[in-house]
Amino acid sequence: MGRRQAKDMNGKQITKLGFEKKAIALALTAATARERAGLGRDDILSELYAVKDNPEAYLSGGVYADLARELAAQNAKNRARQGEALRPTPLPYRIWGEDLIEPGATAQMDVAMRLPISRTGALMPDAHVGYGLPIGGVLATEDAVIPYGVGVDIGCSMMLSVLPLAANGLSTDEARALLLKHTRFGAGVSFEKNVRGDHEVLHEETWREQSILRHLYDKAAEQIGTSGSGNHFVEFGTFSLGQADLDLEAGEYLAVLSHSGSRGFGAQVANHYTKTAQDLHPNLDPAARKLAWLPLDTEAGQGYWQAMNLAGRYALANHDLIHARLARALGVKPLVQVSNSHNLAWKQLVGGEERIVHRKGATPAEAGQLGLIPGSMADPGFVVRGRGNAEALASASHGAGRQLGRKAAANTLAKRDVQAYLRERGITLIGGGIDEAPQAYKRIEQVIARQSDLVDVVGQFTPRVVRMDTGSEDV
């Protein structure tokens, strides 16, 4: 039987088989070797087609091994590109308090629900536009974590201490002096070395297990027990309990409520791993760029998961020290403490499958789980008990939610109107800016009313003396 020889072959003929770039040269090299072994062109083309169809079968060795490796690598890249493609339409999800939510927040949630890793989600009534996932967004993914689905302030959280003192047992001047002495606010701030606190979280071995954690340890240790800027606060107020609960009798108590996060440590972890995720998905649709993810079965995914959870513990440690300082200064021990994180990701069963549930500005609300939903510097906050609503992924709002952005608030709200609002409610404010004015937030009563199927209200906290960082313009 006559055969046409491999020497008649050229790059165009191999290209017709679907080979690209480097693979063409490797295919020609292999074809030449097979020609020398006595094979004709048709047989060689048949073999090349078989290698292209299933390169993994040729990886163990032989004349086609180099070509097979290149083809397998190209296939992996193509699969990765395909995996980055967004769904044409978002998966369905429930929205609570849709009448309170700006269109930009739902648009962001729609993008999140088009991710190939997304499985289900929900939007809370305090939702507003954020970076990546909207604030108030809850998103369940499969085997992947999204750094910006958690947010920059990893582990941002709340804590309430109910004290064994009458609601009017502390004067405004005394409360003000205690807050000035025992709390610190703002970017880069810390306590003086001789009074800086210590906490078991600083002695975890976890800090030594990643270079970024080792690098950030000193700053984290320096800032322990302090609060950041923006909407973080520590405040004295009245906790009202309409009926016996929380192992407390019905009545009014002096209480401390705080909102704080993981400081610069968490922010640097978030930015580091967001860049890592974006580098991993260079072809991701620009609309979803801030939602780049890390597969949990990768070194980067495990690294972020470890650092995220450490930041969550560190954030709660900041609350521990803040509340311990104030209780110690008053010479009392709290009767009850309630706390929760609202910027974190959890492994959670959803429909019988393990999912990674991101809550970016959302309160965990499993059935019976206690949580805290604050209002503003002059509006009440609430202790709530979760109802475990499956459609909400056992979540609730994390606060009132903004209705004006920081710039819009600073540019449109009048200082005299904000001051009048504070006076009417008997609020003494230390620091705080126009960008954090109560009028910049939705009405907390409306937000709570929109989620009656998510949580039950247990008690109410009414602020009296509030400390925050200074804003763009102080109130």
N, C-alpha and C positions, 0 to 999 in steps of 0.2 A: 504494500500500500504506500503510495507516495505521500509525503508530508511536507508542508511548508515550514521552513525553519524559523527559529526564534529570531535570527538575525534580521528577518523581515519586519519584526515588530518595532513600534515606536511609541513615543509618549502619547500621541493622539489615540492610538488603539487602546492603550491602558486607561486613558481618561474616559473613554466610552464605557468602561466597566464601572465608573463612578469613583475612581481614585482621585485624591486631591493632593496637591503640593508635595510635601516630603514623601508621601506614600508612593507617588509616581516613580521617583528615583529608586526607592527601595524595591518596587515591583520590577523595574527594569534590571536591577542587579540580580534579583532572584531568578528572573526569566533567563538571563544569560547563563547562570549556573545550571539551570535545568536544561538549556540548549546543549551545554557541554556534556550533560549526562545522556544526551541522545534523544530528548523529547522534541516533538514538533510544536508549531505555533498553536494549533487548535488545542492540544493537550495542555500546554502551558496556560493558555487563556482560561481553560476550564478549571485548572488548579487555582489560578489567581482569583477567579470568581468565587471558588469555595472558601478561600482565605478571607476574602472580603465579607462573605456571608456569615462566617463564624470564626473570627480571628482567635477567640479564646481556645479553640481546638488546636492551634498551632503555636501556642506560647511556650511549650515545654522544650522546644529545640528544633533544629533542622534548618533548611535553607530559607524557609519562610518566617522564621521566628522574629527577625527584626521588623519585617513588614507587619506581622501580626501585632506586635507591641504598639507600633505606630497607629494602626487601625483601631485597636482597643482604646488607646488614649483619645483618639478623635471621637470615637463613639461616646466615651464618657463625657467629653466636653459638650457634645451635641445634646446628650441627655440632660446635662446641667442647664444648658440654655433653654431647653424645652421646659424644664422644671421651674424656670424663672418666669415663664409666661403667666400673666394673670388670667383668671377666668373671664370670659366675656361679660358676665353679669355677676353681681354679688350673690352669695348664698343668703337665704332669708334669715332675718334676725328680728327679735322683739325690741321695741322701743318703749320705755316708760316716760311719761310726761313729754310727749312729742311736742305739745304746744309751747313748752318752755325751752325748746332746743333750737339753736340757730342752724340754718341749712349747712353751714360749713362743717359742723361736727358730724352730721349724718353723711356728708360727702366723704369725709375722712374714714368713717366707719365702713362705707361702701367699698372703698379701696381695700381696706383690711380684709373684708369678707370675699375679696377676689383673689387673695393670695392662694397659691396652690397648697399651702400647708394648713390653711384655715379650715375648721370643721363646723364651728358654731360660735355665736356671739350674742351680745346684748348691749343696749345703750341705756344708761341710767338717767334720771330726770335732771341731774345737775350738769349734764354733758355740755362741753364747749370745746372749741378748737384747741388742739395741742400740737405737738410735734410727732408725726407718725400716727400712732393711735390717738384718737381724741381723748381728752380728759373725761372721765366717766364711761370710757369704753371697757368692755369685758370681752376677751377673745380667747377661744380655745383652739389650740393648734395640735398637730400630730407630730410628735418626736422632734420638736424644734422650739427654740425660744427666741424671742425678738427683743433685743435690748431696749429699743425705743417703744416697745409694747409695755415695758415696765416704767420707763422714764428716766430722766437724769437724776432726780432725787430718789434713788433706790431706797426702798423701805420707809419712805415718808409715812408717818404714823401719828396716832393720837394716844393720849393717856389721861385718865381722870382719877384723882385721889379724893375720896370723900373723907373728911376729917372729923374727929370727935369734938367738934366745936359748933356752937350756935352760928347760924348764918350771919348774924350781926355781931359775932364775937371778935371781929378784927376791924379796926378802923381803917378808913381809906388811907390815911397817912402811914399807918403801920404796914398795910399791904403794899403800898408804893415803895416804902423803904426796903421791905423784904425782896421785892422783885428787882430793885436796882442793885442790891448787894449780891443776890444769889443766882441771877441769870445773866447770860451774855448773848448778844445778838449781832449778826452781820457776817459778811464774807471775811474769812480769814481770822476771825476773832477767837480768843481762847481765854481761859482763866490764868491768873498768875501762877507760876510754878509751885509756890508754897501752899496754894489752896486747890490746885488742880485735883480732880477726883481720879479714882481708880475703879476699874470694873473687870469682872472675870472675862469679858469678851476680849480684852486686850491681851490676855494670857493664852489665847487659843493657839494651837499649833498651825491652824489654817493660815495665819499671816506669813508663815515661812514656806508655804507650798507653791507660791507663784511669785515670779519676779515683780509683777506689778503690785502685789500685796505687800511684799517686803519694802518696796519703794515708798508706798503710801502709809506705812505703819506709823512713822514718826508724826506725820501731820494728823493722823487719826487720833493718836494718843494725846497730842497737844490740844485738840479741839473737843475731846470727850466732855460730855455734860453741857454743851452749848447748843445754841439754835442758829439757824441761818437767817436769811433775809426773806423778802416777799411776804407770803401769808403765814409764816410761822409765828407762833405766839405762846406766851405763858400768861395765865390770868387767874385771879381769885374771883370767886362768884358764889352763887347760891345754888345748891343742888336740891331740887324739889322732888319728893317721892309721894305720889298720891295714895299709894297703898303699900303695905309691907312687901318688900322684895329685896333681892341682893343681900339677904341676911340683915336687913335694916328695917327699923320701924318706919312707918309713914311719917313724913315731916320734912323740915328744911334743915340743911347742913351747910357748913362752910366747905368749899371744895376748890381744888386746883385743876385746871384743864390746860393741857399743852398740846401743841402741834409742832412737830419737828421731824427732821430726817437724818440722812447719813452724811450731811455736810460735804466738804470738798472731796472726801474719799469716794463717796458714791458717785459723784458727778464724773470724776476721772475714770472710774471703772466703766461707767455707762459710755463715755465718749470713746474709750479705748476699744471696747468690744463692739460698738456700733461701727467703727471704722473697719474692724476685722470682718464683720458681717458684710459690709458693703464691698469690701475687696473680694469676698467669696462669691458675690453675685454681681459681677460687673455689667451684666446685660439686663438687670432687673429694670422693669418699666420705671421711668423717672417719677411717676406719680406715687410709686411705692418705695422710693429710695430710702426713706426714713424707717421703713418696715423690713429692712433686710434682716434675715434670720440666721441663726446658727443651729445646725443639726445637733441634737443632744448626743449622738454617738461619735462626735468628733472631739478632738482635744480642745478646740476653741469653745465648743458648746459646753463641755464639762467645766472648763475654766470659768466661763461666765456664770454658770449655775452656782459654782462654789463661791465666787466673789459676790454674786448677788445676794445669796443667803447670808453671807458674813455681813454685808452692808445692812441687811434687814435686822440682824441681831445687834449691830452697832447702833442703828437708829433707836431701837428700843432701849439700849443701854443709856443713850443720852437722856431719854425720859426718866429712866430709873434714877439717875443722878440728880436731875432737876428736882424731882419730887422728894427725893431723900433729903436734899439740902433744905428745902422749904419746911418739910415736916420736922426736921431736926431743929431748925431755928425756932419753930413754934413749940418744941418740946412735946410732940405728939407722934403717934403712929396712925397711919390711915386705917379707917374701918374697912374700906373696900377700895380696890383699884380695878379699873377696866382699861384695857388697851387693845389696839388693833393696828395692823399695817394696811395701807391702802395703795401702795405702789410696789407691787411684787408679782411674781409668777409662782404658781403652786402646781404640783402634780395632783390631779383630781379625777375621779371617775365621772365620766359624762356619757350617759347612755350605755353604761357597762364597759366602756373603753377608757383606758388611761389617756388623759389629755393634759396639755400644759395650759393652764388657765391664767391668762394675763389680766390683772386688774390695774388699770392705770387711772388712779383717782376713783376707786370703787372699794366699798367696804365688804369684806367677807361676811356672808349672812346665812351660814348653814343653820338648819333647824336647831333652835335653842342657843345659838352662838351670840354672845354679847358684842356690841360694837358701839362706836361713837360717831355721830354725824353733827359737826359744828355748823353754826350759822356764819356770822361775821363778827367783827370787833364789838358790835353793839347789839347783836341779835342772839337769841338762845341757841343752844346746842342740845342734842338729845342722846341719851343712852337708849339703845334699841336692842331688841332680841330678834335674831333671824328666823325666817319662816322656811328657809331651804327651798325657795322657788327654783325648780329645775330650768325653766325657760330663761331665767336670769342668771343661770349658772351659780345659784346660791350667792347672789350679790345684791348690794344696795348702793345708793349714792355715798360719796365720801364727804359731802358738804352741801352748801347751797349752790355752788357753781357760779362762775362769773357771767354777768350779762353785759359788762363793759370790759374791754381789754385794758391793760395798764395805761397805755398811752391815751386811749380814749377817755378813761376816767380822769387822768391828770389834766387833760385838755378841756373837759366839759363840765366837771363838777366844781362847784364853788366851795371854797373853804368854809365860808360862813354857814352854808347849808349843812355841811358835814358836822361842823361843831354844834349846830342846833340839834341835829339828830342825836348826837352823843349826850348833850345836856338833858334832852327829854327822857332819856333812858338811864340817866344817872351814871354814865360811864366816865371813869378817869382813865385817860390814855397816856401811856409813856411811849414815845416814838410813834410809829405808824405814819403812813403817808396817804395822800389823796388817792393814790392808785389802789389802796386797800380799803377805801371808804365803804361803808355798808351799802351805799347806793350803787356800787359797782357789782354787787352780787344779787342773784335772784332771791326772792322771798323764801326763806327756809321753810315757812309753814306750807307754802305751795308745793315745794319739793317733797316734803314729808308726806303730804296728802296724796301725791301721785304714786307712792310706793307702799300703800297699805297692804298689798299682797306680798311684799318682800320682807317687811319688818313690822314688829309691834313696838310702840314706844313704851319704855319702862319708866324713865324719869327725865326731867328737864334741868339743864344747867343754864343759869342766867348770869352773864358776866358783869363784874363791877369794876375791877381794876385790871387793865390790860396792858401788857408790855409787848412791843414788837420792835423790829429794826426800823430805822428811819427810812422813809420812802423818797421818791423824786421830789416831793414837796410835803413837809410835815403838816399834819392836820392842825 
